[in-house]
Amino acid sequence: MSQPIIETATVRLDADLGSTKDEVIRSLAGALVDAGRADDLDTLVSDLMAREGKAATGMKGGIAIPHCKSEAVAEPSLGFARLDPPVDFGAKDGPADLVLMIGAPAGGGKEHLKILATLARNLVRSEFVDALRAAATPEDAVAVIQGVLTPAPDASSSSTTGSASAATTATTSAATSTGTSTTAAVTTTASGSDASGGQPLRLVAVTACPTGIAHTYMAADSLDQEAAKRGVDLQVETQGSAGATPLDPAVIAAADAVIFATDVGVRDRGRFAGKPVVEYGVKKAIDSPARVLDEALAAAGDPDAKRVSAASGSGGDSSTGGSGSDEHWARGLQRAVMTGVSYMIPFVAAGGLLLALGFLFAGYDVAFVWQEVATGFTLTDLPGQVWYLDGEIVSAGTAGAEMLTHAGLRLYIGAVLFAIGQAAMGFMIAVLSGYIAYGLADRPGIAPGFVGGALSATLGAGFIGALVTGILAGYLVRWMTTWKTPRWLSGLMPVVLIPLLGSLAIGLLMFLLLGRPLASLTSAMESWLGGMSGSSVILLGIILGLMMCFDLGGPVNKAAYTFATAGLVADNPASLRIMAAVMAAGMVPPLAMGLATVVRKRLFSEVEQENGRAAFLLGASFITEGAIPFAAADPVRVIPSMMAGGAVTGALIMAFSVESYAPHGGLFVVFAINPVWGYLVAILAGMLVSTTAVILAKSARRDPAPVTAPAPATVAA
């Protein structure tokens, strides 16, 4: 690297940088920019706050490690603050007085990330933390930090605050420089011996967090230190941004138990098949390594302990791994359903927009004859004027027949686009069911889940059927993976027996027991929606609007969106109005927050004003998540204000009988919306209500948000 990771200009000692983590982060980010280590303050702050939105970075012991990868950062950089007073960063044991803010280049190399990993590892070492608290000057603080990053052989000659840390972390730094697999094994026979008092128990662990910069390595070292105290042979594989050196298969084979301390899926989880396992998030491993090790050691000697499924796949999705052995079943089920929705949405978005393009080219009436036009004509044999009756092409002059709006190349291209969109939308129900099952049972659940979803579509059970079959298939397969089978049969379980028996069971359930009742329920719901009128349909619009704005892209928002898209049918006016209400209400929050930052700038910080400019485009594109930065910073004022506007928009959409043939696209698919004026008026009304509400709410507070970054704090001598 051309410059060290930290310099005195990015250090603040015993400083008051504000009363909130937003202000502290902005101040430290400003220090990096002032030092020439970053070139765009707003971008850096936005990236840091986006990471904060995923999970709190406050750690046990008064430490916080806000961090991110950012295009604004040229080289790995660190800002350090010793706060007075401390500020809450989300740790359970109280506010943080030590803040180490890590900025990594978005395209940074592995060597850069290894340096940051080394720093993160040392944050779980009391000697390092104590040295930071004892540093008298910025130069001392820099020496402490550089001491653990580049420990000198004669560390004793350095400052007292730096030498202690350097001496205690040389081993960790050396391990990190060779890769991300921690292999500090301790083989003494203290409390880690087996029940017979013979060989010490052997454990392996995997740690992984969403960003892969800090928590991954802190969890690894926290577990490693606890294992060393007990004399337990522990080897850890860190699946972080600096890369992952997989554990040796022989080490895994010899292990008595496995620890998964992850917030994302474990890569190649199947390597650990059959091993007793305990699962937690990374923070549990950092804050309570003793408890994690206790459970792992207990599992190693328990023949009935939970084991890694022999059918486990890569587990690349966050929904399939790292949920933690103490996760409530309802949370696991919610996670699985959201996995299904997340995999379904690309099919809905692609298919729906293709349907909308089909309407744009060929007119709305192409929905009645698209299949015959797309398959019965070619580019060299284009359709002329086409007449249709009851969904079939008929000859001109047939009694009751109507003529299509367009003809020739335009009609043919529109029908082809519509056919492609229908094919993509046709996967929707099966994908939802299949990936709900995947979220519950990993890869073995996919086949039974897809079969159940396909049968739901065939039998008319629709969205409700997909939910039921996905959940049933997931739990069924999860149970099947616990079967104790002979070794010769184990290899056939994931590829033959589980897909066969699971698909057969779900298929029989659908045909013999569940299919017709679920289809009747779906049909009754569609009839009820189709028959709604007056105040009842407006109430439905209000409810949908509130749901879309309640968590701005979270589970409630996705539930409303899935409800709308799963029932979207081109010739069903009720489903088209529901789709319009959901899309219009979902556009309100980012548009309203963007307008609010323009109308009353002084109520918003500089980074919020920048986010406001981006929110206009996000809102116009129906990306509700564009309002999340504002809600994360001030949920009490922002979320109720957004819900008020969403409710108004949903009600007006229903009152104006607005219909949307497209499930996504916002203002860019107005050609697929009828009437357009009603759509635009509803959005504008909701936008104005939310903007007014949030401005009034923010104006009532005593401490208006700063427009500029806080001035650099005075460094204590």
CORTANOR-V991052 format. One line per field, one symbol per residue. phi: phi as a letter, one per 30 degrees, with the letter a starting at -180 (. if undefined). A space follows every 10 residues. Layout:
BEGIN
phi->???
END
This chain:
BEGIN
phi->.dbddbbddc cbchccckcb dedddddddd dddddicbcb dddddddddd ddddadcdcd jicbbeaacb ddcdbebbcb bcdbddbdcj ddckdcccbc ccccdecddd dedddddddd eddccddddd dddcedbedd dddddddddb ddeceddddd ddddddddce dddddddclc cdbdcccdcd dcddddiddd dcbbbbbabe dicceedddd dddddddddc icdbbccccc ddjbcddded ddddddabcc cbcbdddhdd eceidebbbb dddddddbdd dddedddddd ccdcdebddd cdcdidcddc bidjdcdddd ddddddddde ddddeedddd dddddddddd dcjdddddbe ddddccbbdc bddddccbah ibdbddjdei dbcddbbidd dddddddddd dddddddedd dedddddddc bieddddedd dddddddddi dheddddddd dddddddedd dcdcceedce ddedcbdddd dddddddded dcbceddddd dddddddddd cdahdddddd ddddddddcd bhjdededdd ddedddcdbd cceddddddd dddddddded dddddddddb eddbdddddd dddddedddd ciceddcded dddaddcddd ddddddddde ddedddhdbb dcdakiddbd dcbbdddddd dddddddddd dddddddddd ddcedddcdd deddddd
END
